[in-house]
Amino acid sequence: MPDRKAEATWEGTITDGKGSIGVHGLTLPFSRASRFEEAEGSNPEELLGAAHAACFSMALSGQLTRANLTPKQIHTTALVHIERVGDGFKVTRITLNVEAEVPGIDQKTFLEKAEVAKKTCPISVALGGVDEIVLNAKLK
């Protein structure tokens, strides 16, 4: 399997500095204000959330496919909660909200497949230090 690459550059102090995050030619600006306030720009937590949502959606598709079900669409959002812990900051909770259209499945089976996907997607596994990963799953 190939290694995957992303990059980031930071210039200046933590208070007044600015940075950029890049992947595949896409460059997003970020700053202290875009991370801890509501300023323009991106932040590492949004990118972590995007990666988690994508990974979970693929893992859920895999779970459904192995059960001989064909999902029409899986849409996942990830809400990443960061808070001050001691002298630093920590991602303490990620909430995955998934809505899917899957013909031939009942809600109970869907929730079972979604829970397995949450526990086994590589990003969930990598995020083992997060206190809580919440899953809200519903069928369309």
TANORGI-V746591 format. One record per helix or strand of 3 or more residues. SS is the DSSP state (h for helix, s for strand). FROM is the first residue (numbers start at 0). TO is the last residue. If there is no record, write none. Layout:
# TANORGI-V746591
ss = (SS	SS)
from = (FROM	FROM)
to = (TO	TO)
This chain:
# TANORGI-V746591
ss = (s	s	s	h	h	s	s	h	h	s)
from = (6	17	25	31	43	70	87	106	121	131)
to = (10	22	29	35	65	84	101	119	125	138)
